[in-house]
Amino acid sequence: MKTIIVYFFKALKLLISKILYFIDQFLSFFVFYTNGVEIISFNNKGWPRVNVALGGYCKIGSNFRSNNRIMSNPIGRFNKCSIVVGPRGKLFIGNNVGMSSSAVVCQNSIKIGNNVNIGGNVVIYDTDFHSLNSPDRLDIELDLKNTNTKPVIIGNNVFIGAHSTILKGVIIGDNAIVGACSVVTKSIPPNEIWAGNPAKKIR
């Protein structure tokens, strides 16, 4: 009897997952389309938050994958993926890129290459978000005007471990690996492993 019940609920779970798949793809298409995102193909679990401001630009290649639901990303600190592009931002994501509960905030320029794995809760920022001059932060317009931004470039075949932070001005070379929970403030050459806070070369 117990075996029958187990099989029943497994079959029910499979049916629900297939129904959710079609809902996820439809809502993902709606989110991308209404934000003017140029995207070739995707396979999302759940649907990401996307906000491309007027004047901003976002292009995503083929086979983009994102995990946005706790069932598809059970590693903790759950959140939907978030893609934010400001009025002057240019975001390019290559082919075969996957992310889980990650956030990409582009106010200047972010380029992500092909075959990149972006781990759970990774954040990629090309901006300080606020001016480093304290009087500026008392005025919204001055704060925005004097906020520092620098392009971020992530090469091909890069793996960024869970809970890592990639900050403005960073270039990560092809085939590099960023260890989990790292804070990357300096550029990483190709074919190297970096980890820590701040991230340093491991080997």
N, C-alpha and C positions, 0 to 999 in steps of 0.2 A: 504493500500500500504506500509506504514511504517513497519507494522508487517511482511509482506512478505520479505522485504529487510533485516530486523533484523534476521529472521530465515535463510535466504539464507547465510548471512555472518557467522552465528553461525555454520551452516552445513559446510561451506567452512573451517572455522577455525578448526573444528573437523577433517576434512579430512586431512588438512595440518599437524595437530598434529600426526595423525596416520602414515603418511609418514615419518615425522621427527623421530618418535620413532624407526623405523627400521634402518634409517640412523645412529641415535645415537648409537644403540646397535652394529652395524657393525663397526663403527669407534672406539668405546670404546674397542671392542675386539681387533682390530688392534693395538691400543695404548698399551694395556696391554700385548698382545702377543709379540710385538716387543721389549718390555722392560723386558721380562722374568718374568713377574709378575705371581705368582701362584694364581689363583682366581677361586672360585667355581661357583658363579652366581652373576649377577649384573643387575641393572635396572637404567640406567643413562638417564638424560635429558641433552642433549649436551654430550660432552666427555671431560674428565679431561686432564690436562697436566701431563704427567708422565715421569720422567727421573730417571731410575735406573742405576747407574754407574756400570761398569765392576767390579765384586767383591762384589757388594751390593746385598741385598736379600729383596724381598717383597712378603708377602703372605697375601691374603685377603680371608675371609670366604664367606659364602653364603649370598645372599640377600643384597649385598652391593648397596647403592644408593647414587648418587651424582647429585646435581643440578649445571649445568654449563652454563645455559642460562638465560638471564634476564627475559624471560617469566616464567621460573620456579622458580625464586628467586627474586621477586620484592621488596626486602627490602632495597635496596640502596647499594652503594659501590660495585657494581657488578664486579665479576671476575670469571674466570673458577676455579674449584678446581685444586690444584697443589700438586702432590706427588713427592718428591725429595728424593732419597736415594743415599748417597755417597758410595765410594769404600769399606768402612768398616762398612757401615750401615746395620742394620737388622730391618726391619719394619714388624710388625705383626698386622693385623686388624681382629677382630673377626667376628662373624655372626651378621647379622641384624644391620649393622652400616650405618648411614646416615650422609651426610655432604653437605653443600651448600656454594659455593664460598670460600672454606676453603683451607688452605695450611698446609701441613705436611712436615717438613724438617728433615730428619734422617741421621745424620753422625755417630751415635753411636748405640743406640737401642731405639726404641719406640714400646710399646705394648699397643694396644687398645682392650679392652674386648668386650663382646657381648652386643647387645642392647644399643649401645651408640649413642646419638644424638649430633652431632657437628653443632652448629648454624652457621648462615651466617657470613662469613669473619673471622671465628676463625683461629688462627695460632698456631701451635704446633711445638716447636723447641727443639731439644736436644743439641744445640750447641750455642756458642757465636758468631759464624761466623768469628770472628777475634780475634787475641791475645789481651790480656789486657795490654801487654807491648808495649808501643808506638814505640820503635825502631824496634821491630819485624814486625810491620805493614808496614815498608819501604821495606821489603824483602818478596816477595810472598811465597817463600818456608818456611821461618821462621814463617811467619804469620799463614800459614796453620798448620805447625807442632806444634805450641804452642797455638793453639786455644783450649779452654776448652770445653769438652763435658761431659754430664752425661745422663744416661738413663732416659726415661720418661715412666711411667706406668699409664694407665688409666683403672680403673676397669670396672666391668659389670654394666649396667643400669645407666650409668652416663649421665647427661645432661649438656652440656656446652653452655651457652648463647651466643648470637650473639656478634661479635666484640671482643671476649676475646682472651687473649694471654697466652699460657701455656709454661713456660720456662724450661730449662734443669734441671734435677735432681728431678722434681716434681713427686710425686705419688698421684693419686686421687683415693680414696677408692670407693668401690661398693656403688651404689645408691646415690652418692654425686651429688650436683647441684652447678654449677658455674654461678653466675649472669652475665648478659650482661655487656660487656665492662670491664670486670675484667682483671687484670694482676696477674697471679698466679705464685708466686716465691717460695712458701713453699708448702709442701705436705698437702693434705686435707684428714682427716680421713673419713671412711665410714659413710654414712647416715647424712652428714652435708651439710649445705648451706653456701657457701662463696661468697663474692662479694667485689668489690672495687679495688683500685689501691694504694698500693698492696692489694691483696685480703685478707680479714679477715673473721673470722667466724661470720655469722649472727644468725644462730640457728641450 
